Amino acid sequence: MKILLVYPQTQKRSNSLSTKIQKTFFNNTISTFQALGNVTPTEYSLKIMDERFEKINFEDDYDLIGISAMTYQASRAYAIADEFIKRGKQVVLGGWHPSAMPLEAKHHASAVVIGEGEEL
């Protein structure tokens, strides 16, 4: 099984001062994905992708896409999820926003994780 974990970008202008500050000081936001990677069985292929640093290739072949989002990222996370679902992929949404708004998030995902993903 091939799994992709996505951390969504929040804005389009990748050269803005805000994005440069995020890239410099807030890279620990992906630590949850690293924790998930540590508990993922080794027979699974896992890629962690931070959209602030690389572009999503929706054509890549993944069996499962996990997307984590805080409220300020929710609209981008939903757009990513919708695009993967349109292509027939299984999408799991998690993070603070989907945990707080699971019924909303479910409209954009195959499943929603409520709470800490690495504990589940």
N, C-alpha and C positions, 0 to 999 in steps of 0.2 A: 504494500500500500504506500502510495506517495502522498505526503501531507505537506501543505503550504500554510504557514502561519503569517498573517499580514498585519502590520501596524500601519494604519492609514495616515496619510499626509493631511494636514489641515488647510492648506492654502495652495494656490496654483503657482505663485511667484517664488520659485526656488532660490532666487538671488536676493530676496528681501532680507533686511536686517534681522527680522524676527526669525526667519528660517535659519539664518547663519547662527543665531544665538541658540536655537533649539539643537542644531547639529553639534554645537560646541559643548553645551552644558547639560542637556537633557537626554543623553543617550541611555540612561538607566531605565527608561520607560519600557525597553524591550526585555528587561530582566525576567518578567513573567514568562515570556516565550522560552527563555533559556532554561528556566525551571521546568517548564513543560517538556522541553527537549531531554532533560535529565531523567524524567520518569517515563519517557516513550520507549517502548521495547525496541531493541536494536534491529529487529527485522523490518522495521518501518523506515522508509526514507523520509527525512524531515528537512524542510528548508524554511528558514526564518527570513522574512523580507520586511524591511523598513522602507516604506514608500517615500520617506523623506530623502533617501539615498539612492534608490533605484526604482525604475519604472516597472509596473506590473505588466507581465506578458500574459494576457488572458488566454492565449493559445497553448500555453504550456500544459502538459498532461499531468494533472493531479487528481487523486481520488477524493480528497477531502481538503477543504479550505477552512481554516479557522481565522476569524477576524476579531481583534480586541479593540474596543472603542470607549473613550470617555465621551461625555455629552458633546463637547465642542467638536468631536470627530464623527458624530453619529451620521450626519448626512453623507459624508464621504464613505464611511463604512457601509452604509446601506447601498450606495451606488455600486461599490465594488461587489458586494454580495449579490445584488440584482444581476450584474453582468455575468458572474460565474453561474448563477442559477439558470439564467437564460441559455447558457451553454451546457446545461445538463449536469452541473457539478453539485456535490453535496457541500453545503456551507453551514458552519456553526459560528454563531455570534456570541461573544462574551465580553467581559469587561464591566466597568462601572455603569455605563448607560444601559446596555442590554439587561444587566442585573436589576436595575431600577425600573426599567420599562420593558419587561419581557414580552408582553402582548404586542406592543409596537414592533419590537425587534423580530418577532416571529413572522411578521409579514414579509420579511426580507431574508429568511433563513430556513434551512431544513430543521435546525434545532437551535436552542438558546441555552447557554450555560449561565446559571445563576449562582453567584458566589465565586470563590477562589478556584480557578481551573486546575491548578496543580494539586489541590486537595481532593478534587473530584476524580 
